[in-house]
Amino acid sequence: MLQKITYKNSDNDFDINIEVLSSRFDRICFFESNKKANNNKNLYSSKIVAIGANEELIIKKTGTALSELQEFYDKKKGWLFGFFSYDLKNEIEELTSKNTDNIKFPLLHFFSPKVVLQIENEITFLFYDDDFISKSEAEEIYILSLSPSNHHYKEGLKKINIQSKITKEEYIDSVNQLKNHILKGDIYEINFCQEYFATNAELNPVQIFKKLNSISQAPFAAFCKFSEHYLICSSPERFLQKRGNTLISQPIKGTTKRSENKYEDEELKNQLYRNQKERSENVMIVDLVRNDLSRIAERGTVNVDELFEIYSFKQVHQMISTISCKLKNNIPFSEIIKATFPMGSMTGAPKVSAMKLIDEFESTKRGLYSGAVGYIAPNGDFDFNVIIRSILYNKENKYLSLMVGSAITDKSTAQLEYDECLLKAKAMFDVLQISF
């Protein structure tokens, strides 16, 4: 049975020692909302960490993944943490993926944690299931998680040789071919991505996460360890949140750089807001999300709460829209995901046609990139981000992958789209101490 202990924090912004936890446990999910840097209620979520695994579900192939996840959730009725890879699309639609996959994450991985710590302002809630772990063991993990860090990473980062899967010329040629598909009416918009990768890469994933989070301070940052697989994430985008019977999606379409000059920075924000290309991209995805939500929403409840809102992060300004709905009664979690995944911001419109062209034109199987990671709470609420601005690392085969992309429309200029990809990758390149 799930138990809960409440602690009052002496420090309103204390740090969880993920170095120690990562060294002791094979399953860790740490979600950091960076509330001080992102003090907007529409993006805020709890700081939360799941530690260790009582039971888990790992699925490597499509077919029955969603039904197995639903069965796993129905059986547990407690906290679940985990991810969906992008290729879950092949189960939801009649699609295939033939591109190479060197990072080798599972299709889906969820676990029931030994301990969950949820930090809300000056309160920490500790959850544990006494069918698997005693109160004293749970409290020991809590104390361990708060132990002071004595690691300052004086050894530095070993040199990592990043390569691009495709050349700049190949990227530009692909964008121009995709624009021809748009002109022919095959699609209206497509999210085209490219991979940067390294082989024989050796790194400390905790060190990289801390550096990346200090640079980006994203509202949906995540450090996840699934045995030899690591997700180091600085995502600014929420895929889907459920609170009670309300469902919220917050797609991003529209990006521009920031300036240290506050007047220039404000003008960059205004230019982004007025940019007709970015608005066109954004509204197409808003319409797609509205359509997805309408499948599972009560009639007349799908609403666009924010349209073309400009949110500022440390590295970039983003155009974000917020769409919400009231769920029909008795819609299971698996049906919600089936109706909305993959997220439209990472596919394009129409969704299925765009996904077919993605597999044709991209050179790498996306895997976990543009999938989703998050948690399901005991009451059925959940929160999942979009896995972008992320470094994926397979410690076993020493393969490191980071992917970036942008939305292609008939108004796109291939060179500018390429530059946007580099802008989105900048924080990750900086952390890895490389230039490209």
Residue pairs with C-beta under 8 A, 6 or more apart in sequence:
1 129
1 130
1 131
2 78
2 79
2 127
2 128
2 129
2 378
3 127
3 128
3 129
3 130
3 135
3 138
4 125
4 126
4 127
5 125
5 126
5 135
5 138
5 139
5 142
6 123
6 124
6 125
6 126
7 123
7 124
7 125
7 126
7 142
8 122
8 123
9 119
9 122
9 123
9 124
12 121
12 122
13 36
14 119
14 146
15 149
16 30
16 47
16 49
16 117
16 119
16 145
16 146
17 144
17 145
17 146
17 147
17 148
17 149
18 28
18 30
18 49
18 206
18 209
18 223
19 149
19 151
19 206
20 144
20 145
20 147
20 149
21 28
21 30
21 49
21 51
21 144
21 145
22 28
22 205
22 206
22 223
22 225
24 144
25 51
25 52
25 53
25 114
25 225
26 52
26 53
26 225
26 226
26 227
27 50
27 51
27 52
27 53
27 56
27 111
27 113
27 225
27 226
27 227
28 49
28 50
28 51
28 223
28 224
28 225
29 49
29 50
29 81
29 82
29 113
29 222
29 223
29 224
29 373
29 375
30 48
30 49
30 50
30 222
30 223
30 224
31 45
31 46
31 47
31 48
31 49
31 220
31 221
31 222
31 374
31 375
32 47
32 213
32 221
32 222
32 223
33 43
33 44
33 45
33 46
33 47
33 219
33 220
33 221
34 213
34 217
34 218
34 219
34 221
35 44
35 47
37 217
37 313
37 314
38 44
38 217
38 218
38 219
38 313
40 219
40 311
42 250
42 306
42 322
43 219
43 220
43 238
43 250
43 311
44 219
45 219
45 220
45 241
45 383
46 118
46 119
46 120
47 118
47 119
48 116
48 117
48 118
48 119
48 375
49 116
49 117
49 145
50 79
50 81
50 111
50 113
50 115
50 116
50 375
51 113
51 114
51 115
51 116
51 117
51 141
51 145
52 113
52 114
52 115
52 141
53 111
53 112
53 113
53 114
54 111
54 112
54 113
54 114
54 129
54 132
54 133
55 72
55 76
55 111
55 112
56 109
56 110
56 111
56 112
57 68
57 69
57 72
57 82
57 108
57 109
57 110
57 111
58 106
58 108
58 109
59 65
59 68
59 69
59 106
59 107
59 108
59 109
60 106
60 107
61 107
62 87
62 88
62 90
62 91
62 107
63 91
64 91
65 88
65 91
65 107
65 108
66 88
66 91
66 92
66 334
66 337
66 338
67 334
69 108
69 110
69 333
69 334
70 332
70 333
70 334
72 80
72 110
73 80
73 110
73 333
73 376
76 112
77 378
78 112
78 127
78 129
78 378
79 112
79 113
79 116
79 127
79 375
79 376
79 377
79 378
80 110
80 111
80 112
80 375
80 376
81 110
81 111
81 113
81 374
81 375
81 376
82 108
82 109
82 110
82 111
82 373
82 374
82 375
83 105
83 108
83 109
83 110
83 224
83 231
83 368
83 371
83 372
83 373
83 374
83 387
84 107
84 108
84 337
84 341
84 371
84 372
85 105
85 106
85 107
85 108
85 366
85 367
85 368
85 371
86 342
86 346
86 366
86 367
86 368
86 369
86 370
86 371
87 97
87 107
87 365
87 366
87 367
88 107
88 108
88 337
88 341
88 342
88 371
89 95
89 341
89 342
89 355
90 96
90 97
92 338
92 341
93 352
93 355
95 352
95 355
95 356
95 359
96 359
97 359
97 365
98 359
99 359
99 362
99 363
99 364
99 365
100 363
100 364
100 365
101 364
101 365
101 367
102 197
102 364
102 394
102 397
102 399
102 401
103 229
103 367
103 368
103 392
103 394
103 399
103 401
104 229
104 367
104 394
104 397
104 399
105 226
105 229
105 367
105 368
105 392
105 394
106 226
109 226
112 129
114 128
114 129
114 132
114 133
114 137
114 138
114 141
115 126
115 127
115 128
115 133
115 138
115 141
115 142
115 145
116 125
116 126
116 127
116 128
117 124
117 125
117 126
117 127
117 142
117 145
118 124
118 125
118 127
119 125
124 142
126 138
126 139
126 142
127 378
128 135
128 137
128 138
153 204
153 207
157 203
157 204
157 207
157 208
157 432
157 433
158 202
158 203
159 433
160 198
160 201
160 203
160 400
160 432
160 433
160 434
161 198
161 434
162 196
162 197
162 198
162 400
162 429
162 432
162 434
162 436
163 196
163 197
163 198
164 194
164 195
164 196
164 436
165 194
165 195
165 196
165 197
165 363
165 364
166 174
166 194
166 363
168 418
171 194
171 414
171 418
171 421
172 414
172 415
172 418
174 192
174 361
175 192
175 408
175 412
175 414
175 417
175 418
176 414
177 361
178 187
178 190
178 192
178 357
178 361
178 408
179 408
179 410
179 412
181 187
181 190
181 357
182 188
182 189
182 190
182 408
182 409
182 410
183 410
186 353
186 357
187 348
187 349
187 350
187 353
187 354
187 357
188 284
188 348
188 349
188 350
188 409
189 281
189 284
189 285
189 348
189 349
189 354
189 407
189 408
189 409
190 347
190 348
190 354
190 357
190 358
190 407
190 408
191 345
191 346
191 347
191 348
191 354
191 358
191 370
191 405
191 406
191 407
191 408
192 358
192 361
192 362
192 405
192 406
192 408
192 417
193 358
193 362
193 366
193 369
193 370
193 403
193 404
193 405
194 362
194 363
194 364
194 403
194 404
194 405
194 421
195 363
195 364
195 401
195 402
195 403
196 401
196 402
196 403
196 404
196 425
196 436
197 364
197 399
197 400
197 401
197 402
198 399
198 400
199 398
199 399
200 398
201 393
201 398
201 399
201 400
202 398
203 393
203 400
203 432
205 223
205 225
205 230
205 232
205 393
205 395
206 223
208 232
208 391
208 393
208 431
208 432
209 221
209 223
209 232
211 431
212 221
212 232
212 234
212 391
212 427
212 428
212 431
213 221
213 234
215 234
215 314
215 315
215 427
215 430
215 431
216 234
216 236
216 313
216 314
216 315
216 389
216 427
217 313
217 314
218 233
218 234
218 235
218 236
218 313
218 389
219 236
219 238
219 313
220 233
220 235
220 236
220 237
220 238
220 385
220 386
221 233
221 234
221 235
222 231
222 233
222 235
222 373
222 385
223 230
223 231
223 232
223 233
224 230
224 231
224 233
224 373
228 394
228 395
228 396
229 392
229 393
229 394
229 395
230 391
230 392
230 393
230 394
230 395
231 368
231 373
231 387
231 390
231 391
231 392
232 390
232 391
232 392
232 393
233 373
233 385
233 387
233 389
233 390
233 391
234 389
234 390
234 427
234 428
235 385
235 386
235 387
235 388
235 389
235 390
236 252
236 311
236 313
236 316
236 318
236 388
236 389
237 250
237 251
237 252
237 320
237 345
237 385
237 386
237 388
238 248
238 249
238 250
238 383
238 384
238 385
238 386
239 249
239 340
239 341
239 343
239 372
239 374
239 384
239 385
239 386
240 247
240 248
240 249
240 336
240 340
240 343
240 372
240 382
240 383
240 384
241 247
241 248
241 249
241 381
241 382
241 383
241 384
242 248
242 327
242 336
242 380
242 381
242 382
242 383
243 381
244 381
245 326
245 327
245 329
246 324
246 325
246 326
246 327
247 293
247 296
247 297
247 324
247 325
247 326
247 327
247 336
248 305
248 322
248 323
248 324
249 289
249 292
249 293
249 322
249 323
249 324
249 340
249 343
250 320
250 321
250 322
250 323
251 282
251 285
251 286
251 289
251 320
251 321
251 323
251 343
251 344
251 345
252 318
252 319
252 320
252 345
252 386
253 278
253 281
253 282
253 284
253 285
253 319
253 321
253 345
253 407
254 272
254 275
254 278
254 279
254 281
254 282
254 308
254 318
254 319
255 272
255 278
255 316
255 317
255 318
255 319
255 406
255 420
255 423
255 424
256 268
256 269
256 271
256 272
256 316
256 317
257 268
257 315
257 316
257 317
257 423
258 265
258 268
258 312
258 313
258 314
258 315
258 316
258 317
259 265
259 268
268 317
269 310
269 312
269 317
272 278
272 310
272 317
272 319
273 308
273 310
273 319
276 411
277 409
277 411
277 412
278 319
279 308
279 319
280 409
280 411
281 407
281 409
282 307
282 308
282 319
282 321
283 307
283 308
283 321
284 348
284 349
284 409
285 321
285 344
285 345
285 349
285 407
286 304
286 307
286 321
286 323
287 349
288 344
288 349
288 350
288 351
289 323
289 340
289 343
289 344
290 302
290 304
290 323
292 339
292 340
292 344
293 302
293 323
293 325
293 339
293 340
294 302
294 325
295 339
296 325
296 327
296 328
296 331
296 335
296 336
296 339
296 340
297 325
297 326
297 327
297 328
298 325
298 326
298 327
298 328
301 325
301 326
302 323
302 324
302 325
303 323
303 324
303 325
304 321
304 322
304 323
305 322
305 323
305 324
306 320
306 321
306 322
307 321
308 319
308 321
309 319
309 320
309 321
309 322
310 317
310 318
310 319
310 320
311 317
311 318
311 319
311 320
312 318
315 423
315 426
315 427
316 423
316 424
327 336
333 376
333 380
333 382
341 372
342 351
342 355
342 370
342 371
343 370
343 372
343 386
344 351
345 386
345 407
346 370
346 386
346 388
346 405
347 354
347 355
347 358
348 354
348 355
348 357
348 358
348 407
348 408
358 366
364 401
364 403
366 403
367 392
367 401
368 387
368 390
368 392
369 387
369 388
369 390
369 392
369 401
369 403
370 386
370 387
370 388
370 403
370 405
371 387
372 384
372 385
372 386
372 387
373 384
373 385
373 387
374 382
374 383
374 384
374 385
375 382
375 383
375 384
376 382
388 404
388 424
389 404
389 424
389 427
389 428
390 402
390 428
391 400
391 401
391 402
391 428
391 431
391 432
392 400
392 401
392 402
393 399
393 400
393 401
394 400
402 425
402 428
404 421
404 422
404 424
404 425
405 421
405 424
406 412
406 417
406 420
406 421
406 424
408 417
422 436
425 436
429 435
429 436
